[in-house]
Amino acid sequence: MIENSLIQRIEDELFALEKQGNKRKLPLITQQDNTGKEHVKERYNLSSNNYLGLATDQILRQEFLNSVTKDNAVFSASSSRLLTGNHARYTQLETKLCRMFGMESALVFNSGYHMNAGILPAVCDTKTLILADKGVHASLIDGIRLSNATCYRYRHSDYTHLTQLLTKYAHRFTCVIIVTESIFSMDGDCTDLNYLVSLKQRFPNTLLYVDEAHAVGVRGIQGLGCAEEQQCIADIDFLTGTFGKALASVGGYLLCKEPIRNYLINKARTLLFTTALPPINLLWTVFVLERLSDFTDRRQQLHKNSLLLKQQIIAKGFNCPSESHILPVIIGNNKETVLKAEELQRKGFYVLPIRPPTVPEGTSRIRISLTATMTSSMIEQLATSL
Ligand SMILES: *Cc1c(COP(=O)(O)O)cnc(C)c1O
């Protein structure tokens, strides 16, 4: 029986995962302020992407709710954007994004995952070469896999390797797309965007695709991300990010030139074949974006917290390549990492161990992601527990 053999196989695989200590389950959590409550135990949540604390800000939420009426509280778009789902909130949000970033066009997707899984398959053909950082997110990898392009990965943040690949292969293709993130989610290190811009200018027909998922809201005076900080927004051909992390909402955005947007609304399957976001969510996203430049204090606090923790991690003798609010404590050995994470959890810090294949062999780590609502004394407590 086909069905039975399928169930047998997946049960065997689940058993094997369990035996390796790699079986995942969905934890039960309600987020409140800094604590992630799992079942009854309360812990400091050091694993969320609520970087500015906006998702748990009761005052902000109340202020938004005060502006909600029976007329504007619409909880479903009821169809895709190409049919009747392209409600006025989309125009409002995309116009706002264009103005904030000073870019020609913006396109909002249902999530960062939809966006990254949809853009590359739409724009690439068999004569396209993708050169992607070894550390890019699964959504970008899925986009690359679904595309007809040829892809080579360069060693994480190794621009010499990237230059070698460009020199060797670029002339064989009609177009090259360099794909990277601006802050990487495992090492917390930052990309030298201006260096990539200079590479793009050296090699003809090369475009730059930058995912700012972890940087938007957090970096730059206005909170637009590392491209704002490094003053190269206009030099990036596909500037993307998510509303789901620091911005406390849902959806993915792309800033680009107008022909790219026009093409994507014809070709991007993850945009065409899914129900549009509910108007109420877009209303909240616009509400948050309107206040984004006012969150400077939160950005500064987050920065202070990050510097403090990095100092302490290094003082404890651990290796920490972070240049952001995402800080790995690299331990190396898998078992030791799991034990350390469990110990920290017992002490009240909700951190998770990250092991291969998510990170390279021998670099197992505890991944800490900080938020602006944490105080220096919390950071000191955490550091002591390391
Ligand atoms: C989280 C993340 C995404 C996915 O965004 P969602 O809106 O959560 O789907 C995409 N890219 C990177 C780099 C991310 O970290």
The ligand as a Gaussian input file, in Angstrom:
#p B3LYP/6-31G(d) Opt

LIG

0 1
 C       12.578000      36.340000       8.426000
 C       13.234000      36.461000       7.107000
 C       12.508000      36.367000       5.930000
 C       11.060000      35.989000       5.928000
 O       10.240000      37.052000       6.208000
 P        8.744000      36.753000       6.705000
 O        8.039000      38.029000       6.534000
 O        8.855000      36.284000       8.105000
 O        8.214000      35.673000       5.805000
 C       13.153000      36.602000       4.738000
 N       14.473000      36.872000       4.698000
 C       15.219000      36.928000       5.814000
 C       16.670000      37.228000       5.717000
 C       14.625000      36.714000       7.052000
 O       15.373000      36.752000       8.154000

